Amino acid sequence: MLIDTYGRVATDLRVSLTDRCNLRCTYCMPEEGLQWLAKPDLLTDDEIVRLITIAVRDLGIDEVRFTGGEPLLRPGLPGIVERVAALTPRPQMSLTTNGIGLERTATALRDAGLDRVNVSLDTLRPEVFQAMTRRKRHGDVLRGLEAARAAGLTPVKVNTVLMPGLNDDEAPDLLAWAIAHDYELRFIEQMPLDAQHGWKRDGMITAGDILASLRTRFALTPEGQDERGSAPAERWIVDGGPHRVGVIASVTRPFCRACDRTRLTADGQVRTCLFATEETDLRTALRSEAPDDEIARIWKVAMWGKKAGSGLDDPSFLQPERPMSAIGG
């Protein structure tokens, strides 16, 4: 069991498969990209599967989320999914992706055992998409979403970040579109995860702003804490149901007290929090032929030291050293 000194138990594992991405989102990385990890530093497919096996079999993990960077850039992804699906007990598996490449891979990932996907899409306007991502790939994302729904990777969740002066007027239109296509929309407050350190708390679109905008067109009823559990998104029932919309208020209403996550970076480091400034090395133990029980012990010690909160509710919060693309969303 992965338990910390505050009594929280981690059952949700986020696995970053690569630090690379085929978009250059303004809130994540600079236009020229980053200094990518060298291939020898990345975990191999076998090493990833071994660590997930230890987590599921020995440490109580029952949900695995594959992230990046962009996880669809990992050539061995379907094979990794298939091998994890064969574990006993079998964890629930999901994927967070920008949707580029999903059109051609959705069926194969479903057949391998993937349960569902989260797709990032911040705007319905192609020109705004290009401004935010520095790429002309809006149509690819829409087709990827359609392919995921057709393949049964449901519920298909759409993650949206609103940025001042770009897409901050789109919240009602995005919700209407998501309802029409049977996607579950989730707005995420912009977090301080950009490599260029351009985030400013006083310029972000808050959960309160988002809800006020949505209420200009929709009636929203809180779903309630019992339904939410440890999920990061607060959800509202839209116009009496059955559709729902979520808001992840990571900055203004942190959910650290209910956090049940542990994170594995693409180069084999355990992170107890997305905003942690320290990591625990599992790759060295793997490559030193440490037995599974020793790797599990190192992981347990790392999680035991997890801090009470992310610090995001502190206006003086300092940004982490590594950008989101290197540690997984």
N, C-alpha and C positions, 0 to 999 in steps of 0.2 A: 504494500500500500504506500502511496506517495502522500504523506500527510505533513503539514507544517505545524509550527508552534502555536498557530492560532486555531487549529482544529480543522482547517480546510483540507479536503481530500481531492487530489487531482485524478480525474477519470477521463479527461479529454486531452488528447495528444495532438499538437499541431506540428507537422513535419514539413520543413522547408526543403524542397527537392533541388532547388537551384537559386542562385542569386540573380540570374540573368532575366531580362524582360524585353519584350519586343515593343513596348510602349515607353514613353518618357513623360509620365504624368507629372504635372508641375508640382503637385503636393508630395511627390515621392523621390524624384531624382532630377539632376540637372539634364539639360538637353543633350550634352555630349556623353551621357551615361556615366558609369562608375568604373573603378578598377575592379574587374571581376575576380572572383576566386580562381586560383590556378587549379587545373583539373586534379592534380594529386591531392589537393586539400579537400576536395569534395568527397563525401561518402560514396562508396560504390553501391550498386543496387543490392548486393548481398549484405553489405553492412547496414543499410537502411532497414532491410527486412529483419535482420537479426535484432536490431535495437527495438523495432516495433514488436517483435515476438517476445522479447524480454518484458517490455512494457505491458503487453496484453496478458501474457501467461503468468507473470510473477508480480506485477505492480498494480494490477487492478484497472488498467486502462480499458474502457469499453467503447470509446469513440476516437477515430483517427481522422484528422483533416489534413489533406495534402495541400501545401501552399508553395509559394516561391518567395521572390521573383514570380515568374510565370511557370507553373508546374507542367503545362503542356509542352514546354520546351525540353523536358526530360525524356529522352528517347525510350527509356525503360519503364515509363509510367504504367502502361497496361500490365506488364509483367509483375511489377511491384504490387499493384492492386490485386491481381489474381492470387499472388502468394499470400498476401495479408488476408484475403477473403477465405483462404483455406485454414486459417488458424482456429484453434479451439481454446476458449470461446471465440466466436467470430465477432469482431468489433463492427460497429456502424462506420461506414466510410463515406466521406464527402470530399469535395474538391473546391478550392477557391481559385478562380481563374478570371482573366480579362476577356475570355470568350473567343479570342482569336485562335483558330485551329479546332475549336469545339465542334464545328459543323462536320468535320471529317473524322473526329475521334469519339463522339458521344456514344455511338452504338457499341464500339469496341470496348469503351470503358464500362458501359453497362454490362456487357457480356462478361467482362473480367470480374465484376462484382461490385462496382461503385454504386452507391445508393442514391446520391443526389449531388447537385452542384450549387455553388454561389457564384454569380457572375457580376463583375463590376461594370456598371454603366452609369455615367454621371449626367447624361443629357440625351434628349431626343433630337437635337439639332446637329447635323454633321459638321457644320462649321465651328460650333462650340466644342465638339468632340476633338477636332483637330487642334484647336487652341489649347485645350487642356492636356492632350496626350502627345501633341506634336507628331501625330501620325494620321493618315487618311484611312482609317480602318473601321469606321462606324458600321458600315453594312456587314462586315465580317462578324462583328459582335452580335448584331441582331439575328443573323443567320445561325450563329452558334447557340443563342438562346432558344430559337425555334427547334433546333436539332436536339437539344437537351430535353426539352418538353416532349418531343416526339419519341425520344428513346425511353422515356419513363424515368428520367433522373429527377424526380419530383419529391417534395415541392422545389421548383426552381426559384431560388432567391436572388434578387437583384440588389446589389450594394451600391449606394449612391452617396457621394460627397458633394455638398453644395459649397460653391466658392463665390465670394462677393464679386459682383460685376461680370460674372460669367454665366452661371446657371442658377443663381439664387432665386430667380423668378419661376423656376420650372417645377417646383414641388407638386402643385396640384395636377399639372399635366402629366408628370411622371406617374403619379398614383392612378390617374384615370387610365393611362396606357397599360400599367401593370395589371389592373383589374380586368381590362379587356382581353389580355393575353394569358390570364390565370397565372401570373407570377406574383411572388410575395416580395414586396418592396421594403427595403430597410435603408433608412437614412443614417449615415455615420458622421458624427461631428469630426471635422478635420483635426487630426492629431499631429503633434510635433515630431513627425517621422521623415521629414524631407532632408536629404543629404546636404542641401545648400543652406539649411537653417533659416528659412525665410518665414516660418510660421510665427504668427503673432496672435496672441490670445484675444486681443481687443478687436481683431478684424474677422474672427471666425463666425460662421453661421451656427447659432446654438440650437439645441433641441427645442427651446422655447420659440425661437424664430420659425423653425420648421413646422411645429404644430400650429402656430398662429396662421401660417400661410395655408396649410392644409384645411384648416377650419373655415377658410373663406369659401370652400366649395363642398366640403364633406362634414358629416356628423361623426365625431370620433368618441368612442366609449372605451375607457381603460379596460384592458383584459384582466388585470389583477395580478398580484404577486404570486398567488398559488399556481397560476398557469405559467408564470415566467420561470420559476425555479432559479437555476444558476445561469440561464441564458443572458447574454449581454444586452439584448434588445428588449426595451419596454414596448409592448404591442398594444395597439388600439384596434377595436372592431370598427369597420368602416360602414357607415349608413346602416347599422343594424346587422351586418354580416351578409354572407359568410366570410367576406374578404377582410384581411387584416393588414396593417402597416406597422412597421417597427421603427424605432429610433434608438440608436446606440449612442448614448450621451457620455462617451468616454471621458470628456473633459469636464463638463459641468455637473454630471451626476455619476461619478465613477462607481463601478459595481464590484470593487475589489473584495468586499466582505463575502461575496458568494462565488468568488473565482474558483473554478475547478480545472484549470488548464496547466499543462506543462508543455514546453516548446523545445523542439530539436532543430538546430540550424543546419544548413546545407553542409557545413564543415564539421558537424558532429559535436556541437556544444549544446549543453542544456541551459535554457533560459527559463527562470522561474516566472518571468513577467515580460511582456512585450517591451516594457520600458526599463528593464533591468540594466544596470551598468556593469554587472559581473556575469561571467559565464563559467560553467563547469565542463571540463573536457572529457568527453567519452571516446573520442576518436583514438586518442593515444592508448587508452585501455584496450580498445578493440584490436588495434594493430600490434599490441604487445602480447596478444593471445591470452588476455585475461579471461577467466571463466565467466559464465553468465551471472553467477551469484555475486561476483565482485563488481561487475558493471551495474547490477541492480543496487548494490550497496552505495556506490558512488552517486547514483541517481537519487536515492533516498536521502542521502546527506545533503545534496544540493537543494532538494525541495524542502527539507526541514528548515533551512535557512531563509525561506521566502519571506519577504518583507510584508508588512501589514497592508500597504497600498502602493499604488503607482506614483503618487505625488502629483497627479494631474489636477487635483483640486487645489493645489498650491500655486498662486499666480507667479511665483518665482521659480517654478519647475524648470529644470535644465533638460535639454534634449539628449537622448542617448547617443553614444558614439557611432553606432552602426545604423544605416538607414533601413527602412522597412524591407527593401528588396533583399537584404542579406539575412533577415531574421524571420521572415514569414509573417503574414497578416493574421 
